[in-house]
Amino acid sequence: EIVMTQSPATLSVSPGERATLSCRASQSVNNNLAWYQQKPGQAPRLLIYDTSTRATGIPARFSGSGSGTDFTLTISSLQSEDFAVYYCQQYNNWPGTFGQGTKLEIK
Amino acid sequence: QVQLVESGGGLVKPGGSLRLSCAASGFTFSGYYMTWIRQAPGKGLEWVSFISSDGKTISYADSVKGRFSISRDNAKHSLYLQMNSLRAEDTAFYYCARVSRLVEDYWGQGTLVTVSS
């Protein structure tokens, strides 16, 4: 099983600033990496797939990058609605496995 | 628009059974793989099971193999999860999700299963 490790566990950032979240795979997942956002009491929402492709309706301030084992989700200018938990998921070996999540909180 | 609505969760004693349902609308249900993913309260996401679009290919996480059974009725646009021999560690929100390009692109709102005496 491919293990996904996210860092940091919690990230404190001020609104309007840039947030950078990391995800590392225990072996190469090529570019088969997705990011999800989950707000309290809600289901996860797909943000990014294929490492860098935004899902339908996702604002351009969300971007993904990386390859192989190291990936990054960047939120360029944080809005109030962006404070949530973010999960990465590999699907190179399907069905996919998720990271443990990064909580993005208001500083 | 794509909608997935789960139902059937509730409180059940250890060793008991529950059947979850997921009603799909807004897309051609018979054309998509579907999955069940669960999340224990305050914890991360765990894939539980998937079923192919025609129902012929099925897989389960080791943690539920032999106890859970996934099925679908394409005529009714519905997905099911039969859960038997439930354990305390099965307590979680259960989400159904549509699979597109190998990712879960739409999720239901979830249904809570609580296993407790």
Contacts between the chains, C-beta under 8 A, distances in Angstrom:
chain1	res1	chain2	res2	distance
A	32	B	102	6.9
A	34	B	103	4.7
A	36	B	45	7.8
A	36	B	104	8.0
A	42	B	109	7.5
A	43	B	95	5.6
A	43	B	107	4.0
A	43	B	108	6.4
A	43	B	109	5.6
A	43	B	110	5.6
A	44	B	45	6.7
A	44	B	95	7.6
A	44	B	104	7.6
A	44	B	107	5.8
A	45	B	107	7.3
A	46	B	103	6.2
A	46	B	104	6.7
A	46	B	105	5.0
A	46	B	106	7.7
A	49	B	101	6.4
A	49	B	103	4.7
A	49	B	105	7.7
A	50	B	101	7.5
A	55	B	105	6.5
A	87	B	44	7.0
A	87	B	45	5.9
A	89	B	45	7.7
A	89	B	103	7.2
A	89	B	104	8.0
A	91	B	102	4.4
A	91	B	103	5.9
A	94	B	102	5.4
A	95	B	35	6.6
A	95	B	47	4.8
A	95	B	50	5.6
A	95	B	59	6.9
A	96	B	47	6.7
A	96	B	102	7.3
A	96	B	103	7.5
A	97	B	47	7.2
A	98	B	44	5.9
A	98	B	45	4.3
A	98	B	46	7.5
A	98	B	47	7.7
A	99	B	44	7.5
A	100	B	44	4.9
A	101	B	44	5.5
A	101	B	45	8.0
